[in-house]
Amino acid sequence: MSSFWVFPGQGAQQPGMLHALPSDALISQCLREASDALNENVLDLDTPDALQSTRAVQLCLLIAGVACSRVLMAQGCTPDYVAGLSIGAYPAAVVAGALSFVDAVRLVALRGELMQHAYPKGYGMTALIGLDQRTVEALVQRIHREHTPVYLANINAENQFVIAGSDQAMAEVASLAKEQGAAAAKRLAVSVPSHCELLSEPAHVLAEAFANVRVQAPNLKYLSGSTARPVITPDKLRDDLAFNMCRVVDWRSTVQTAYERGVRLQIELPPGTVLTGLARRVFEQGSAIAFQGARLDTLSALSQEEEHRHS
């Protein structure tokens, strides 16, 4: 058995994403649980205006991921591995049985607020496509100064990286990247400089909140999107979740680890299909498919086929 469920990060959000979830009693129940935990109606969080807020985006990603996972699990599908890119680690931890959904909702609301307040404006993230890692690191080093902070934030694929930092620093790196032959430099819909030391202070505050939450050893194989290694103890998992906002995401290695461990089916939970495209570069055999746009019976049949192949 070797299936892998993955959960996207910020930038994958879509207006109306909670309203677009399948009409299913399990999904309605999930929306209700989240609304009760926050004492607000979470269906107000997915309007284009609401999604300007980091808190709303992160909550929508958590809720969509957990809700659709419950629908798949009710069909008899269970992943062998789970992982999430940045905020995606939270629904992954819930699905792995390590964190309760209600605790995850409250922690993610706090995480979004902390990140938003740390850098209300003038910062963000930019994707660079078409250069190798050494070139991107060299460009970052050329521009990074105290007044123009910029960092390598995500390693998504061999030639796809994300940088984080101040608007000015990112614009300078982007223009150098184009001179070096980058295919694209695209500002992402993320208003905070994630996955670098600029967020180490909010991460420590979040870690304090985690100290009061029950975290259990995962009952599925949980891969860290930062280290690309399995995390098996509650303490390590707490650390992985609290501090992933200020650590580089190594998604390329995370998918590679899953593939090397025999995974041949990756299912990307909503919203979007970004991680499916990235997995196809690594999966020489097998399938990568997104929940969004796929039929439930197709996903279910693929999961069961994978189980039979390995049982």
Secondary structure, DSSP 8 states (H G I E B T S, - for coil): --EEEEE--TT---TTTTTTS---HHHHHHHHHHHHHHTS-GGGTTSTTGGGSHHHHHHHHHHHHHHHHHHHHHTT---SEEEESGGGHHHHHHHTTSS-HHHHHHHHHHHHHHHHHH--SSEEEEEEES--HHHHHHHHHHH--SSS-EEEEEEEETTEEEEEEEHHHHHHHHHHHHHTT-SEEEE-S--S--SSGGGHHHHHHHHHHHTTS-----SSEEB-TTT-SB--SHHHHHHHHHHGGGS-EEHHHHHHHHHHTT--EEEE-SS-SHHHHHHHHH-SSSEEEESTTS-HHHHHHHHHHHHHHH-
